[in-house]
Amino acid sequence: MPDHTKRADPARENARTDPAPADWSPETLRAALGRASEWTIDYRRRVGGFPVFPAIEPGQVRRALGDRPPREPDPFERVLADFDEHIVSGLTHWNHPGFLAYFSSSTRAPSIVAELLIAAVGVNAMLWRTSPAATEVERTAVDWLRQAVGLPASFSGLILDTASTATFTALLAARELAGTRVRADGLAGGPALAVYTSEQSHSSVEKSALAAGLGHRSVRRIAVDDAFRMRPEALEAAITEDLARGVRPTMACATIGTTSTGSVDPVEALGAVARRHGVWLHVDSAYAGPAAMVPEQREHFRGWEAADSIVLNPHKWLGTSLDCSVLLYRDVAPFRESLALTPTYLESEDDEIDLMDIGLALGRRFRGLKLWMLFRCVGTDGLAGTMRRHIAMAEAAADRLAGGGVFELAAPVSFSTICFRAASGGDPATEDGWNREILARVNAGGRSFISHTELAGRYVLRLSVGSVHTEERHLDEVLEALHRAADELSPGGPGMNATSRIRVVAALLPGLALAWAGCAAEAGSTQESSVVPANAEVARERADRSRIKGEEGAPLRVVEISDFQCPFCRQFHEQTLTRIDSAYIEAGKVSYLWIAYANPGHPQAFVSTEAAYCAGAVGKFWPMHDILFERQDEWSGVPDPYAQFMEYADEIDIDTESFGSCVRNSVLAPLVLRDYTSVTQAGISSTPYFILGDSVAIRGAADFGTFSSAIDTLLVLKGGGTP
């Protein structure tokens, strides 16, 4: 036996240098955490200002990082500065509100804090003994999720990194349950196995078959119907054929929320086929599974309670940070039979499940904490509310796309995912190229990021709403960018759409909307404001800018709706007004009014200007203007704010009958119609902001040429000529 008591070589001992401190001092850590937390808060505040996808070349970030590790430590502030300059600038910003590609993996604030605490305690939850609380928090959080989505108590589970790992783990359990004795004997000489999945399922199913040693040829891609759902009769036929050939059916994978279209396989019918043949049923609901928390979406999940295993990803739609994928199962035994292996040094007599026995990994992160904290800090109602809002936003965007005369839906809208393409009725190859160019143009703009897929052999654009940071205005931006790109890149060349009378789509400028409406201005009152801003200078500027300028009977009225708190908007306002003064107002062609709101991008902001004008007709412009300004949170978030405007009119003693008639009959009122499709079917071009008739809405004129061209066109249509 070797002598383990032999001392080390004294020469080597003497050659050693004094080691650096093992870790930061508490003071250094506190300072670094302070800087990191301030950076984090600032980043979340400014992430919308980054291009979603970075304009960099492959290898650019690596060159900036250097080719050798530093021998001496750098101060954290320098490291953080390099991180901000060289790394953040090279990120695709998944937390950007314009990130609408793939399935979003945005991060809620509680998950950020949870990740810090996970790193702080640094536990390994492989055994109950190695971290009892981590194991029990994980099991509790998983069970809370199980309850929230309405699955029976017969399901339990654990948290893995991604759905790919979850599906692979389920396939290993199914393989063992199929009686193949792979654990003991390996695959050699065993029966041929088969895995069944839809033509639309995620690639992780096929990848799992490769990793499990089954091979490409084991995967049966089952045909789908016109709505891209797996056909139960096709699954039945495939299993029957395999049984006749001596192939052993092993697992069928149904999907609720497919990757391309969000389609929902008929799980109940597929489950009946699987049970009839003794085949393991796995349900991939990584994207859509959490939506079962929304009562009105529960019908899409009928039959999943009969599955053998289900995967859901809280790091997609719920907003936990990557990675957090929950694998649920009805029976743990097949999982343990396929993977459990406990060496002597890990044996224990604790009466508790060791989660390392259910998956491939031995070391396990404390992932359960961020899911537990998510439920504690947001609650199931809050989580369901976010998903409900995303679904409504996607449905509204799909209506606008389908009704605009340029795009058509390529698949039924499912959950919060839209598949669409620009269609001209021409050559399919030309159309596919057009759509590729549209995608590239929109993504190159930096404000939005969408993806693509292929359906029925055609190139299709794809948009999915899932970020906790995405609001309606971000959908407005991407729809406007899509229409602008389609118009500019059209195979027929850019120009006016004959069926639309007018379509002017200008470049996006955040926080500013300009609307030109072809109707005469009502007189605005100059009486004192009922809501006075605290800053006297701001109050004077606001009052000056909110008066009607020019002749009230001018052929054209210009209404500028902007964000009063935006310095850029003020600068743009001054430049715009100067040009209008010299070119149009002095010539008697245009009257002008500026109104400020915090949410100028919403269509409701346009119709609110009519409320101010109609009040101005009876000498109550300022009282109405200031109520609208003060209470904008009440009306800017509802589809039709007419009822609120009527209440305001009653408060300031306006004849509600004449006021209501004025607002309802205004040229801007149709902007708040709940059904955009009914408007676009009338032949009006669907841009995010549009006005019926001989009018045009432009969001942020990028140059005065675009601006003046729109005014000139409208003046000609109204018979007012041009200056």
Secondary structure, DSSP 4 states (H G I P E B T S, - for coil): ---TTPPPPHHHHHHPPPPPPSS--HHHHHHHHHHHHHHHHHHHHHGGGS-SS----TTHHHHHH-SS--SSPPPHHHHHHHIIIIIGGG---TTSTTB-SSS-----HHHHHHHHHHHHH----SSTTT-HHHHHHHHHHHHHHHHHTT--TT-EEEEES-HHHHHHHHHHHHHHHTT--HHHH-STTS--EEEEEETTS-HHHHHHHHHTT--GGGEEEE-B-TTS-B-HHHHHHHHHHHHHTT-EEEEEEEEBS-TTT--B--HHHHHHHHHHTT-EEEEE-TTTGGGGGSGGGGGGGTTGGG-SEEEE-HHHHT-PPS--EEEEES-SHHHHHHH----GGG----SS--GGGTSS-SS---THHHHHHHHHHHHHHHHHHHHHHHHHHHHHHHHHHHTSSSEEESS--BTTEEEEEE--SS-HHHHHHHHHHHHHHHHHTSS-B-EEEEETTEEEEEEE---TT--HHHHHHHHHHHHHHHHHH-TT-SS--GGGS----PPP-TTEEEEEE-SPPPPPP-PPPSS--SSHHHHHHHHHHTS-BS-TT-SEEEEEEE-TT-HHHHHHHHHHHHHHIIIIITTTSEEEEEEE-S-TTSHHHHHHHHHHHHHHTTT-HHHHHHHHHHTHHHHTTSS-THHHHHHHHHHTT--HHHHHHHHHTSSSGGGG-S-HHHHHTTT----SS--SSS-EEESS-SSHHHHHHHHHHHHHHTT----
